[in-house]
Amino acid sequence: MKERILFCWSGGKDSALALDELLRGDAVDVVGLLTTVTADYDRVSMHGVRRRLLERQAALLGLPLEIVYLSKDSSNEEYESRMEKLLLRYKEKDVLTVAFGDIHLSEVREYRERNLEVVGMKALFPLWGRNTRELARFFVRRGFKAVVTCVDTRVLDGGFVGRMMDSVFFADLPTDVDPCGENGEYHSFVYDAPMFRESIPCITGEVVVRDVFHFCDVMLADESTDHNLSREGRINDRFLQIPRLGE
């Protein structure tokens, strides 16, 4: 019998790579996606991605979506309490493992493992220890498509927000920035992936600055008022003409 897995899904590159890794094997059964959403903004926590886009991803994956809503100034205690309630509900369904897209931050891994131990569950990290430069190349080669939705300007120039994550993007990243943004340098939204039934037609919109973070809004194309958008399931190139550094 396959091991039943609840997958912690952010909608970004690392979680997409980790889920793809699991789905390409036959050892586990992914029973659902778990995401935290900031209730005040109705957006994925830290990533700034609209809930509607998250729901579209889940539909294209054919997996049920579980959302834990957090307040905008949520504490660790709030997060842990709400997560515990949900996890205990899944434990009653014989789901004893939660998978994450973390790659090499040991303190994050330890925090997740401690929280799961409280409810008698364990953690799985499909990408753990992988070389992030090689993962970035694989991301492009495998056919993933994503856009940068959030940049921490303390470590990465705000001009990277809104850019497509292609080979040029990865080549332009400074050498002191982790290629997969593992240290929180940037976050992303995946709009096309090998395991999606189809790609998500979307557009980039306004860039908003909140403290040190630059957020680029992403919208479903069919919810836009612009009727001249591409319907080919890709972000229309004219919405992504953001100059590279030095241009």
Backbone hydrogen bonds, N-H to C=O, Kabsch-Sander energy under -0.5 kcal/mol:
donor,donor_aa,acceptor,acceptor_aa,energy
3,E,27,A,-1.6
5,I,29,D,-2.8
6,L,97,T,-2.4
7,F,5,I,-0.5
7,F,32,G,-2.7
8,C,99,A,-3.0
9,W,7,F,-0.8
9,W,34,L,-2.4
16,A,12,G,-2.0
17,L,13,K,-2.5
18,A,14,D,-2.5
19,L,15,S,-2.5
20,D,16,A,-2.3
21,E,17,L,-2.0
22,L,18,A,-1.8
23,L,19,L,-2.8
24,R,20,D,-1.8
25,G,21,E,-0.5
25,G,22,L,-1.0
29,D,3,E,-3.2
30,V,28,V,-0.5
31,V,5,I,-2.9
31,V,29,D,-0.6
32,G,5,I,-0.8
33,L,64,P,-2.7
34,L,7,F,-3.1
35,T,66,E,-2.6
37,V,68,V,-2.3
38,T,43,R,-2.9
39,A,37,V,-0.8
39,A,70,L,-2.9
41,Y,38,T,-1.0
42,D,38,T,-2.1
43,R,38,T,-1.2
44,V,49,V,-3.0
45,S,36,T,-2.0
47,H,45,S,-1.6
48,G,44,V,-2.4
51,R,42,D,-1.8
53,L,50,R,-0.7
54,L,50,R,-1.4
55,E,51,R,-2.6
56,R,52,R,-1.8
57,Q,53,L,-2.1
58,A,54,L,-2.1
59,A,55,E,-2.2
60,L,56,R,-2.2
61,L,57,Q,-1.5
62,G,58,A,-1.1
63,L,58,A,-2.0
66,E,33,L,-3.5
68,V,35,T,-2.8
69,Y,67,I,-0.6
70,L,37,V,-2.6
74,S,71,S,-1.7
79,Y,75,S,-2.2
80,E,76,N,-3.0
81,S,77,E,-2.3
82,R,78,E,-2.3
83,M,79,Y,-2.3
84,E,80,E,-2.3
85,K,81,S,-1.7
86,L,82,R,-1.6
87,L,83,M,-2.9
88,L,84,E,-2.4
89,R,85,K,-1.3
90,Y,86,L,-1.7
91,K,87,L,-2.4
92,E,88,L,-1.6
93,K,90,Y,-1.1
94,D,91,K,-1.9
95,V,90,Y,-2.0
96,L,4,R,-0.6
96,L,94,D,-0.7
97,T,4,R,-0.8
98,V,122,K,-2.3
99,A,6,L,-2.3
100,F,124,L,-2.5
106,S,104,H,-1.1
109,R,105,L,-2.1
110,E,106,S,-2.7
111,Y,107,E,-1.8
112,R,108,V,-2.3
113,E,109,R,-2.6
114,R,110,E,-2.3
115,N,111,Y,-2.1
116,L,112,R,-2.1
117,E,113,E,-2.1
118,V,114,R,-1.3
119,V,115,N,-0.6
119,V,116,L,-0.8
120,G,117,E,-1.1
121,M,116,L,-2.8
122,K,96,L,-2.4
124,L,98,V,-2.2
128,W,125,F,-1.5
129,G,103,I,-3.0
130,R,127,L,-2.1
135,L,131,N,-2.2
136,A,132,T,-2.1
137,R,133,R,-1.8
138,F,134,E,-2.4
139,F,135,L,-2.5
140,V,136,A,-1.6
141,R,137,R,-2.6
142,R,138,F,-3.1
143,G,139,F,-0.5
143,G,140,V,-0.9
144,F,139,F,-1.9
145,K,192,D,-2.7
147,V,189,F,-2.1
148,V,163,R,-2.4
149,T,187,H,-1.8
150,C,187,H,-1.4
151,V,214,H,-2.0
152,D,185,E,-2.4
153,T,151,V,-0.9
153,T,212,V,-2.7
155,V,152,D,-1.9
156,L,152,D,-1.6
160,F,157,D,-1.9
161,V,158,G,-1.6
162,G,148,V,-2.5
163,R,160,F,-1.7
165,M,146,A,-2.6
166,D,164,M,-1.6
170,F,166,D,-2.0
171,A,167,S,-1.9
172,D,168,V,-1.8
173,L,169,F,-0.9
177,V,174,P,-1.7
181,G,178,D,-2.4
184,G,181,G,-2.1
187,H,150,C,-2.2
189,F,147,V,-2.4
190,V,11,G,-2.7
191,Y,145,K,-1.8
191,Y,189,F,-0.6
192,D,145,K,-1.5
196,F,193,A,-1.7
197,R,60,L,-1.1
200,I,191,Y,-3.1
202,C,200,I,-0.6
203,I,219,M,-2.6
205,G,217,D,-3.2
208,V,206,E,-0.5
208,V,215,F,-3.1
210,R,208,V,-0.6
210,R,213,F,-3.0
213,F,210,R,-2.4
214,H,151,V,-2.3
215,F,208,V,-3.3
215,F,213,F,-0.5
216,C,149,T,-2.3
217,D,206,E,-2.8
217,D,215,F,-0.6
219,M,203,I,-2.7
221,A,201,P,-2.8
223,E,220,L,-1.6
224,S,221,A,-1.4
227,H,225,T,-0.7
229,L,226,D,-0.7
236,N,202,C,-0.6
239,F,236,N,-2.2
240,L,237,D,-2.1
242,I,240,L,-2.0
247,E,244,R,-2.1
